[in-house]
Amino acid sequence: MTGKSYFIFMFLSLSSIVYSEVAAQENPPIPVTVEVRNAQGLNFGSFTVGTNGGNVFMSPNGNRTGDSDVHLLNVGQPSHYAIFDVYVNPGTLLQIQGVYDFPLEGPSGSDVTLTIDPNRDISTGQTFITTQNPHEVLVGGQLKIPNGSSGPAGSYNAMFTITFIHE
């Protein structure tokens, strides 16, 4: 090999090593940020409770039912599920951390509890992959009223927290 062709051969060999390492470098991961906004609160509507108590159920598809000694009324504010808008890159795997019992604030002597079961009361289930931005998550729940004296007439309020974890 002559000096000129040896130089060209070495130059091409070295330059291909440099380019091959740069081409093999992985892109940094896309940062995942999750933002959740409450678009609508959970409302069980109006109902009465007899001496035996019972439960009021609000499903994430909007069905409201009562059992035992609970009688649903169609007066006042309409019942509806809660809506949370989740803003995250489509295709992100999210998990909802367990949500369970929350006491409600109401009239003196009341003992009403809100229960949210992630497998029954959340439209996406406990683990889901987002398909759009925002991704709507519909949340229902169950009101537990032990007996009539535990749920006297009046307004009841509660705040609950749902934790979204990205995988």
C-alpha positions in Angstrom: 0.0 0.0 0.0 1.3 3.4 -0.8 1.5 6.2 1.7 -1.5 8.1 0.1 -3.8 5.1 -0.1 -2.8 4.0 3.5 -3.7 7.4 4.8 -7.1 7.3 3.0 -7.8 3.8 4.3 -6.9 4.8 7.9 -9.0 8.0 7.6 -12.0 6.1 6.4 -11.6 3.4 9.1 -11.3 5.9 11.9 -14.1 8.0 10.7 -16.5 5.0 10.5 -15.7 4.1 14.1 -16.5 7.6 15.3 -19.8 7.7 13.3 -20.8 4.2 14.4 -20.6 5.1 18.1 -22.6 8.3 17.6 -25.2 6.4 15.5 -25.5 3.7 18.3 -26.2 6.3 21.0 -29.7 5.9 22.5 -32.0 8.9 22.6 -32.8 10.1 26.1 -36.2 9.0 27.5 -39.2 11.3 27.0 -40.0 12.8 30.4 -43.5 11.7 31.6 -45.6 14.3 33.4 -49.1 13.6 34.5 -51.6 16.4 35.1 -55.1 15.6 36.4 -57.9 18.1 36.5 -61.3 17.6 38.1 -63.9 18.4 35.5 -67.0 17.4 37.5 -67.7 16.4 41.1 -69.5 13.3 42.3 -73.1 13.8 43.3 -75.5 11.1 44.6 -78.6 13.2 44.2 -81.5 13.2 46.7 -82.7 10.2 48.6 -84.4 9.2 51.9 -83.2 6.6 54.4 -85.5 4.5 56.6 -84.6 3.0 60.0 -82.6 0.1 58.5 -80.2 2.2 56.5 -78.6 1.0 53.3 -76.4 2.1 50.4 -76.6 4.4 47.4 -74.5 3.4 44.4 -73.4 5.6 41.6 -71.7 3.7 38.8 -69.1 5.3 36.5 -71.6 4.9 33.6 -74.2 7.0 35.4 -76.5 4.4 36.9 -77.8 5.3 40.4 -79.3 2.5 42.6 -80.2 2.1 46.3 -80.6 -1.0 48.4 -82.2 -1.9 51.8 -84.1 1.0 53.2 -82.9 3.7 50.8 -85.4 5.4 48.5 -84.1 7.4 45.6 -85.8 10.7 44.8 -85.8 12.6 41.5 -85.8 16.1 43.0 -83.0 18.7 43.5 -79.6 18.4 41.9 -79.2 15.6 39.4 -76.9 12.7 40.4 -73.7 12.2 38.3 -70.3 10.5 38.4 -67.1 12.5 38.9 -65.0 13.2 35.8 -61.2 13.6 35.9 -59.3 14.7 32.8 -55.8 13.1 32.7 -53.2 14.9 30.6 -50.3 12.7 29.7 -48.7 11.3 26.5 -51.0 8.8 24.8 -49.7 5.3 25.3 -48.6 5.9 28.9 -49.4 3.2 31.4 -51.1 4.5 34.5 -52.1 2.9 37.7 -54.7 4.3 40.2 -53.6 3.7 43.8 -56.2 2.2 46.0 -59.0 4.5 47.1 -61.3 3.4 49.9 -63.4 4.9 52.6 -63.9 8.7 53.2 -66.2 10.0 56.0 -68.7 12.6 54.9 -69.3 15.9 56.7 -73.0 16.4 57.4 -75.6 17.2 60.1 -74.7 16.5 63.7 -74.8 12.8 64.5 -74.4 11.7 60.9 -72.2 8.7 60.1 -72.1 8.4 56.3 -69.1 7.0 54.5 -68.1 7.3 50.8 -66.4 4.1 49.5 -64.6 4.0 46.1 -63.5 0.6 44.8 -61.0 1.1 41.9 -62.1 -2.2 40.3 -65.8 -1.3 40.4 -66.2 2.4 40.6 -63.6 3.7 38.1 -64.3 3.5 34.4 -60.8 2.6 33.4 -60.2 0.0 36.1 -57.1 0.3 38.4 -54.5 0.0 35.6 -54.9 1.4 32.1 -53.1 2.8 29.1 -54.0 6.3 27.9 -55.3 6.6 24.4 -55.9 10.3 24.0 -55.1 13.6 25.6 -57.0 14.4 27.8 -58.1 10.9 28.8 -61.3 11.0 30.8 -61.6 8.9 33.9 -65.1 8.5 35.3 -65.5 7.8 39.0 -68.6 6.6 40.9 -68.9 5.3 44.4 -71.0 3.9 47.2 -72.5 5.8 50.2 -72.9 3.6 53.3 -75.6 4.7 55.7 -75.8 2.4 58.7 -79.3 3.4 59.8 -81.8 6.2 59.5 -80.5 8.2 62.5 -76.9 8.0 61.1 -78.0 9.8 57.9 -80.4 12.6 58.9 -81.7 14.9 56.2 -79.2 17.6 55.1 -76.3 18.3 52.8 -73.2 16.1 53.0 -69.8 16.9 51.7 -66.5 15.1 51.3 -63.2 15.4 49.5 -61.4 12.4 48.2 -58.0 11.9 46.7 -57.2 9.7 43.7 -53.5 9.1 43.1 -52.4 8.4 39.5 -49.0 6.7 39.2 -47.2 6.5 35.8 -45.2 3.3 35.0 
